[in-house]
Amino acid sequence: MQTVLDLAPPKGFRKAIPDKVKLQVILQQNAACTKCSERLGKIEDCEFDHVPALQLRCWDAEAKDTTPRANDPAFIEAKHTDCHAKKTFGSHGELTRGDVTEIARTKRIARETEHFRRRMLAKVDPDAEVDEPPRRPKKKWASRPFPKRGKKHEEARQRGPAGSSDPEG
């Protein structure tokens, strides 16, 4: 029997990386950043990155951990703070999407897929419930900042500031 894994870990799941695992990761990398290949320096100045990101991993409810395991040294990389930020949030110069963007995209696609699946099941079984996605309320268009048009306003503009029809005064 095949078990179905949830798409992402539950909210609030985040195990701290033990110091032993951090040291193993640094030794595996020969104390060099995986992004820029420069020396890492102090362990306090490094950031440890999960590859793939924890929210992009499948959740195993029986083991109460992600697949692969959250603190497996083979799936953790040590990086400089700025190198880690580029991977997490993306880089405009390199045109790369960061982990945050990919996580949001994955969640959106999962939501849309589930909604589609429910709609298809409702076609087969009319008694099945279909949750309609919440619709945004319609917004009123902003009014135009231009002057109003009409006979009264046209006459006032043609007469000039004094109100006379003679342009010379």
C-alpha positions as CSV (number, residue, x, y, z in Angstrom):
1,M,0.0,0.0,0.0
2,Q,1.4,3.4,-1.0
3,T,1.1,6.2,1.5
4,V,0.2,9.7,0.3
5,L,2.5,12.4,1.5
6,D,1.2,15.9,2.2
7,L,2.7,18.6,0.1
8,A,4.3,20.7,2.8
9,P,5.1,20.5,6.5
10,P,2.5,21.9,8.9
11,K,2.7,25.6,10.0
12,G,5.2,26.2,12.8
13,F,7.3,23.1,11.9
14,R,11.0,24.1,12.0
15,K,13.6,22.1,13.9
16,A,16.8,23.9,14.9
17,I,19.9,22.6,13.2
18,P,22.1,20.9,15.9
19,D,25.7,22.2,16.2
20,K,27.0,18.7,15.3
21,V,25.1,18.8,11.9
22,K,26.4,22.4,11.3
23,L,30.0,21.2,11.8
24,Q,29.5,18.2,9.5
25,V,28.2,20.5,6.8
26,I,31.1,22.9,7.1
27,L,33.6,20.0,7.0
28,Q,31.9,18.5,3.9
29,Q,32.2,21.9,2.1
30,N,35.8,22.4,3.2
31,A,34.7,25.6,5.0
32,A,33.8,27.3,1.6
33,C,30.5,28.9,0.7
34,T,28.5,26.9,-1.9
35,K,27.4,30.0,-3.7
36,C,30.6,32.1,-4.1
37,S,33.3,29.5,-3.1
38,E,35.0,31.9,-0.6
39,R,36.0,30.9,2.9
40,L,33.1,31.0,5.4
41,G,34.9,32.4,8.5
42,K,33.2,32.0,12.0
43,I,30.3,29.6,12.4
44,E,28.3,32.4,13.9
45,D,28.6,34.4,10.7
46,C,27.3,31.6,8.5
47,E,23.8,30.8,7.6
48,F,22.6,27.3,6.9
49,D,20.3,26.7,3.9
50,H,18.0,23.7,3.4
51,V,18.2,22.4,-0.2
52,P,15.4,22.1,-1.2
53,A,13.7,24.5,1.1
54,L,11.7,22.9,4.0
55,Q,8.3,24.2,2.7
56,L,9.0,22.6,-0.7
57,R,9.6,19.2,0.8
58,C,6.9,16.5,1.3
59,W,5.6,15.9,4.9
60,D,5.7,12.4,6.3
61,A,3.1,12.3,9.1
62,E,4.3,8.9,10.4
63,A,7.9,10.1,10.9
64,K,6.7,13.7,11.8
65,D,9.5,15.0,9.6
66,T,10.0,16.1,6.0
67,T,11.2,13.9,3.2
68,P,14.3,14.1,3.1
69,R,14.8,14.7,6.8
70,A,15.0,18.3,7.8
71,N,18.4,18.1,9.5
72,D,20.1,15.7,7.1
73,P,23.6,17.1,6.5
74,A,23.5,16.0,2.8
75,F,20.6,18.5,2.2
76,I,22.0,21.5,4.1
77,E,24.5,24.0,2.8
78,A,26.5,26.6,4.7
79,K,26.6,30.1,3.0
80,H,27.5,33.7,3.7
81,T,24.6,35.9,4.9
82,D,24.3,37.8,1.6
83,C,24.6,34.6,-0.5
84,H,21.9,33.0,1.5
85,A,19.6,36.0,1.1
86,K,20.1,35.9,-2.7
87,K,18.9,32.3,-2.7
88,T,16.1,32.9,-0.3
89,F,14.6,36.0,-1.9
90,G,16.0,35.9,-5.4
91,S,18.3,38.2,-7.3
92,H,17.3,40.8,-9.9
93,G,20.8,40.9,-11.4
94,E,20.9,37.1,-12.0
95,L,17.1,36.9,-12.8
96,T,16.6,34.0,-10.4
97,R,13.6,33.3,-8.4
98,G,14.1,32.8,-4.7
99,D,12.8,30.1,-2.4
100,V,10.1,32.5,-1.1
101,T,8.7,32.9,-4.6
102,E,8.8,29.2,-5.3
103,I,7.0,28.4,-2.1
104,A,4.2,30.9,-2.8
105,R,4.0,29.5,-6.4
106,T,3.8,25.9,-5.2
107,K,1.1,26.7,-2.6
108,R,-1.0,28.6,-5.3
109,I,-0.7,25.7,-7.7
110,A,-1.7,23.2,-5.1
111,R,-4.7,25.3,-4.1
112,E,-5.8,25.6,-7.7
113,T,-5.3,21.9,-8.4
114,E,-7.4,21.0,-5.4
115,H,-10.2,23.3,-6.4
116,F,-10.1,21.9,-10.0
117,R,-10.2,18.3,-8.6
118,R,-13.2,19.1,-6.5
119,R,-15.1,20.7,-9.4
120,M,-14.4,17.6,-11.5
121,L,-15.7,15.3,-8.7
122,A,-18.8,17.5,-8.4
123,K,-19.6,16.9,-12.1
124,V,-19.5,13.1,-11.5
125,D,-21.2,13.2,-8.1
126,P,-23.8,16.1,-7.9
127,D,-24.1,15.7,-4.1
128,A,-20.4,16.5,-3.6
129,E,-19.7,19.9,-2.1
130,V,-17.7,22.4,-4.1
131,D,-16.2,25.4,-2.3
132,E,-16.3,28.4,-4.5
133,P,-13.1,30.5,-4.2
134,P,-13.7,33.9,-2.5
135,R,-14.2,36.6,-5.0
136,R,-12.7,40.0,-4.6
137,P,-15.3,42.8,-4.3
138,K,-15.5,45.0,-7.3
139,K,-13.8,48.3,-6.9
140,K,-15.3,51.6,-8.0
141,W,-13.2,53.3,-10.7
142,A,-11.6,56.5,-9.7
143,S,-13.2,59.7,-10.9
144,R,-11.5,61.6,-13.7
145,P,-9.4,64.6,-12.6
146,F,-10.3,66.5,-15.8
147,P,-12.6,69.6,-15.7
148,K,-16.2,68.9,-16.4
149,R,-17.6,69.5,-19.9
150,G,-20.8,71.3,-20.7
151,K,-22.3,74.6,-21.9
152,K,-21.8,76.5,-18.6
153,H,-18.2,75.5,-18.3
154,E,-17.4,76.1,-22.0
155,E,-18.8,79.7,-21.8
156,A,-16.9,80.5,-18.6
157,R,-13.6,79.4,-20.3
158,Q,-14.2,81.4,-23.4
159,R,-15.0,84.7,-21.7
160,G,-11.8,84.8,-19.7
161,P,-11.2,85.8,-16.1
162,A,-13.2,89.0,-16.1
163,G,-16.3,87.5,-17.5
164,S,-16.4,89.6,-20.7
165,S,-16.5,88.2,-24.2
166,D,-14.1,90.9,-25.5
167,P,-10.6,89.4,-25.5
168,E,-8.8,92.8,-25.5
169,G,-10.5,94.1,-22.4
